[in-house]
Amino acid sequence: MGRRWIMTPRHLLFSAAALGRAALLAVLATAGATATGCSGHPAGSPASRGGQLTVPGLQERVTVQRDARGIPYLSAAGEHDLFFAQGFVTADDRLWQMDLLRRTARGELAEILGDSVLEQDAQVRGLGFGALADGLVARVSPPMQQALAAYAEGVNAWIAAHADHGLPAEFRLLGYKPKPWLPADSLVIGKLFALDLSHSWSLDILRNSFGDLPEDRRTALFPEASPLDVVLVGGGEPPPVAGKPASAALPQPEAYTGAWASQSVLRRALNRVGLFADLAAASNSWVIGGARSVTGKPILANDPHLAPSAPSIWYLTHLSAPGIHVAGVTTPGVVGILIGHNERIAWGVTNLMADVQDLYAETFDAAGRYATPSGPRAALMRKERILVRSDKPDAGIRTVEREVTVTRHGPLVFKTDGWRLALRWTALDPDASEVAAFLDIDKASDWIEFTAALKNFAGPPLNFVYADAAGHIGYYAAGRIPARASGDGTVPYDGATDAGEWSGYVPFGELPHLFDPPSGVIVTANNRIVGGSYRHLITRAWTVPYRAHRIWELLAANPKLSADDFQAIQADTYAYADATFARAVVEVARSQAALSGEWTAMAKTFDGWNGRASADSRVLPLAVAMRRVFVQKILEAALGADRAKEYQWPNRDTLIDQIATSRPAAWLPKEYSSYADLLLACWKEGRADLARRAGTDETQWTWGHVGRPVRFPHPLGELPQAGTRFTVDPLPKATEGSSETVNAGMFVSMRFVADLFDWDRSRQGIALGESGDPSSPHWKDQLADWRSVTTRTFPFSPAAVARAAVETQVLVPPGKGPDGDGVAAPPKPR
């Protein structure tokens, strides 16, 4: 979807395992499970998917075909049965993941996982996602309500048929059964995407805590523009620089440590379900018009980057019924298709990075009232009762009560003596649905219908790229972006005033958009997409535009492009940050080569390097290690060691590049007489670091050896013996570097190339496979294609689907089968 950004000071710990092993073992003990107590094949394994299955709740027959990757192709006589079957089939492959997602969003994980996730549940309950989703069901359109209800019916039909035998292994390991699926459960999952793609309140804290710095130093530390920017709307000039933060009576920087730590709890929750990614991840989407393609028709690409997980956060599906024919990916539990194409249009998305969260420092008196311009006001108080599984056998489940305080601005997200921070966030609007608009997108046939659907999109603002069979391409930045009465929301406001109130949202027609641009090219990659003449503030925290610029370069290098070219771009591993740094090092090293052999070795190492990341590269590890030391020394000299560790900014690398290439005296640490002395020290320390990590044999200093291994963690994968079935063997690092490459490696959750000349030549794939069961052949059968960036075609036309189908199952309502017995077929034994 897009790049996420989270403060990462030294006191925040992100574990690859979302739960501690001891906590999991304790939970298993209360469940009475053993490490070897679950085995066998899933009820939805290929052996059970042929023939005919009677399913109560259907109105007519539904045909389910599956191809060699296990992708389901659903064909129904009406939308009720189509979405019913989508729920049924998705549950067959991913039911425990669906349950994990809804429990995460509702704050109900402690009921099955115990005290280790209590704080996470408490924070989610504070945001109120569950209640918001429950209320949203009545607010979405009638067609969406019907689709949600049918989907839930389908999920519950699968649960009913497998409740006594055939549930996924995770349910049996943890000793519980799934609750019925509710229509609101499909909506609450959307709130997790909002949480993942909305990041600005932590950046507000950061900017405020640096407010004591001189203005020139602060401006340099928080760059908003880059020489590499690929601007779509409003000219290329950067926006006006933000002024000095106004921090009226706000806490001192040290007080924010707890606020950062509290947010880390939610980030760990996202990591568990495959929705959090660290600073090396991002997302790409681009489209070209027919004049730039070899076929004369548009080509569109998208690859959203999220946390690696087992199973994947995405699920490939093909849906067909009168009035709708669409294929692509959804998230298990979400109705319809989120990214893909229908018979007329294709679309992809990345995170716009919009600032949709503001903080307000609320002042409370001794009576518990908070200050407002009209006088003290009583806050809304509610109690959240959280069920918590005991880690002691036979102790059962206890109830823990947590009190939530809500002011006129929103819930309090952090408290300390004398002050509290309240959060206003577009996702907390009662009518804000992150997923409801996609049903209309799935059915749109042209730009007018597509943008009409986007007008109702109330999720985290996204860059939508578009192409249609008539040859048009387009772009729209859709979603709710606050219009503020004053200020820009980049630091916390004084909640006792009205200075930071929202006057509404940027009108849809004034959001950035393009249709058939003269260049015939549109690129988005979480970069700055608006220039100085655009009238509304989107954000000041754009991502460094390495990927966008690289994609633009590769597109510009070829006047006519094919789907193969698009796939090659998705595979590109040019490490912009490290290549830029290496060129700067070579420039200095050449001038110093006569002084020592170290300078000669440095120049020889980096001179002529192609800048590409690969598992066998021996240059990239040196560039990364040396640059890491350089950044540390520069920032510690400017900010001090503690503050340097807390400084993170999406566009920080723009500053580092500028310092490395222009070498300004103002940033040179005082202990070095020149940048040459500094770089020589970085060379020595970088090499020493590699020797400590990889040994003194320099032939072992390859990126695949020293880079972080690529892993796909499962929430139960840390369990001894029982967890081994969920383990995917790690892969060597072969992408990225100091910053993200176009191919972001482990963070690439899905790849999509839409060929509008022939939909059957479109390609789409996910990182592992369709199944959530490790014993299925479709648990990780897409991994090899994902690793080599050889995404397979995704058949679309009826003829192509028929050719690709390796199995066919017909779901029939009671009384409609040849036997007419109305009895659901029993699940296959595990």
Sequence and secondary structure as in RCSB ss.txt:
>XXXX:A:sequence
MGRRWIMTPRHLLFSAAALGRAALLAVLATAGATATGCSGHPAGSPASRGGQLTVPGLQERVTVQRDARGIPYLS
AAGEHDLFFAQGFVTADDRLWQMDLLRRTARGELAEILGDSVLEQDAQVRGLGFGALADGLVARVSPPMQQALAA
YAEGVNAWIAAHADHGLPAEFRLLGYKPKPWLPADSLVIGKLFALDLSHSWSLDILRNSFGDLPEDRRTALFPEA
SPLDVVLVGGGEPPPVAGKPASAALPQPEAYTGAWASQSVLRRALNRVGLFADLAAASNSWVIGGARSVTGKPIL
ANDPHLAPSAPSIWYLTHLSAPGIHVAGVTTPGVVGILIGHNERIAWGVTNLMADVQDLYAETFDAAGRYATPSG
PRAALMRKERILVRSDKPDAGIRTVEREVTVTRHGPLVFKTDGWRLALRWTALDPDASEVAAFLDIDKASDWIEF
TAALKNFAGPPLNFVYADAAGHIGYYAAGRIPARASGDGTVPYDGATDAGEWSGYVPFGELPHLFDPPSGVIVTA
NNRIVGGSYRHLITRAWTVPYRAHRIWELLAANPKLSADDFQAIQADTYAYADATFARAVVEVARSQAALSGEWT
AMAKTFDGWNGRASADSRVLPLAVAMRRVFVQKILEAALGADRAKEYQWPNRDTLIDQIATSRPAAWLPKEYSSY
ADLLLACWKEGRADLARRAGTDETQWTWGHVGRPVRFPHPLGELPQAGTRFTVDPLPKATEGSSETVNAGMFVSM
RFVADLFDWDRSRQGIALGESGDPSSPHWKDQLADWRSVTTRTFPFSPAAVARAAVETQVLVPPGKGPDGDGVAA
PPKPR
>XXXX:A:secstr
         TT    SSSS HHHHHHHHHHHT  TTS  S  TTSGGGSSEEEE TT SS EEEEE TT  EEEE
ESSHHHHHHHHHHHHHHHHHHHHHHHHHHHHT  HHHHGGGGHHHHHHHHHHTHHHHHHHHTTTS HHHHHHHHH
HHHHHHHHHHHHSSS   HHHHHHT       HHHHHHHHHHHHHHH  HHHHHHHHHHTTTS HHHHHHHS   
 TT    BS SS          TT   GGGGHHHHHHHHHHHHHHHHTT    TT   EEEEE GGGBSSSS EE
EEE B    SS S EEEEEEETTEEEEEEE TT  S SEEEESSEEEEEEE     EEEEEE B TTSEE  TTS
 EE EEEEEEEEEE SSTT  EEEEEEEEEE SS BEEEEETTEEEEEEEGGGSTT  SSTTHHHHHH  SHHHH
HHHHHT  SS EEEEEEETTS EEEEEES  EEESSS SSS EETTSSTT EEEE  GGGS EEES TTSEEEES
SS  B TT  S   S     HHHHHHHHHHHT SSB HHHHHHHHT  B HHHHHHHHHHHHHHHHHTTT HHHH
HHHHHHTT   B  TT SSHHHHHHHHHHHHHHHHHHHH HHHHHH   TTHHHHHHHHHHH  GGGS TT SSH
HHHHHHHHHHHHHHHHHHH S GGG  HHHHS  B    TTTTSTTGGGGG    B   S  SS  SS GGGB E
EEEEETT GGG EEEESS S S TTSTTSSTTHHHHHHT   B   SHHHHHHH SEEEEEE TT SSS      
     
